[in-house]
Amino acid sequence: MVFTCKVCETRSVKTACRESYEKGVVVVRCGGCNNLHLIADRLGWFGEPGSIEDFLAARGEEVKKGSVDTLNLTLEDLAGSRS
């Protein structure tokens, strides 16, 4: 996954086990500020069970999904954009 930390604006690339994402809990650490980001909580340990897709959709934000073979990322997707 590629994401931008909302705390320090660092762009990060992380991998996670599919089984953990779909059935467990996934937390990743930002390389810029060491903040922890909840990616998936299917067990409800941190509140309502769900994933980053659910959490962002609830805030009206979009998630681009795909696999290495099918996801076409632009340079802006990888580098991020400043608003």
C-alpha positions in Angstrom: 0.0 0.0 0.0 1.0 3.6 -0.6 -0.2 6.3 1.8 0.6 9.7 3.1 0.8 10.3 6.8 -1.7 13.0 7.9 0.6 14.0 10.7 3.9 14.7 8.9 3.0 14.3 5.2 5.5 11.6 4.6 4.7 9.3 1.7 5.2 5.6 2.6 5.0 2.2 1.0 4.1 -0.7 3.2 3.1 -4.4 2.7 0.8 -6.5 4.9 -0.3 -10.1 5.0 -3.6 -10.5 3.1 -5.0 -12.8 5.9 -4.2 -10.2 8.6 -5.8 -7.5 6.5 -9.0 -9.5 5.8 -9.3 -11.3 9.2 -7.2 -9.5 11.8 -5.5 -6.3 12.7 -2.9 -4.3 10.7 -1.1 -1.3 12.1 1.8 0.3 10.2 4.4 2.8 11.5 5.1 6.0 9.6 8.8 6.3 8.6 8.8 10.0 9.0 7.3 10.6 12.5 6.9 7.0 13.8 3.1 7.6 14.2 1.1 4.4 14.1 -1.7 4.1 11.5 -4.6 1.7 11.8 -5.0 0.0 8.4 -7.4 -2.8 9.3 -9.2 -3.8 12.5 -11.5 -6.8 11.6 -11.6 -7.8 15.3 -12.9 -4.6 16.7 -9.9 -4.0 19.0 -9.9 -0.2 18.3 -13.6 0.4 17.9 -15.9 -0.5 15.1 -14.5 -3.4 12.9 -13.4 -2.4 9.4 -10.5 -1.5 7.2 -8.9 1.7 5.9 -11.3 1.5 3.0 -14.3 1.7 5.4 -12.6 4.3 7.6 -11.8 6.7 4.7 -15.2 6.1 3.0 -16.9 7.3 6.2 -14.9 10.5 5.9 -15.7 10.9 2.2 -12.2 10.0 1.0 -11.3 7.7 -1.8 -9.1 4.6 -1.9 -7.4 3.3 -5.0 -7.4 -0.5 -5.0 -5.7 -3.1 -7.2 -2.8 -5.5 -7.4 0.7 -4.9 -8.6 -0.4 -6.2 -12.0 -3.6 -4.2 -12.3 -3.1 -1.0 -10.4 -1.8 1.8 -12.6 -0.2 4.4 -10.4 1.0 7.7 -11.7 4.1 9.5 -10.5 1.7 11.8 -8.6 0.1 8.8 -6.9 3.6 7.6 -5.7 5.0 11.0 -4.8 1.8 12.6 -3.5 0.5 16.0 -4.3 0.5 19.1 -2.2 -2.8 20.9 -1.9 
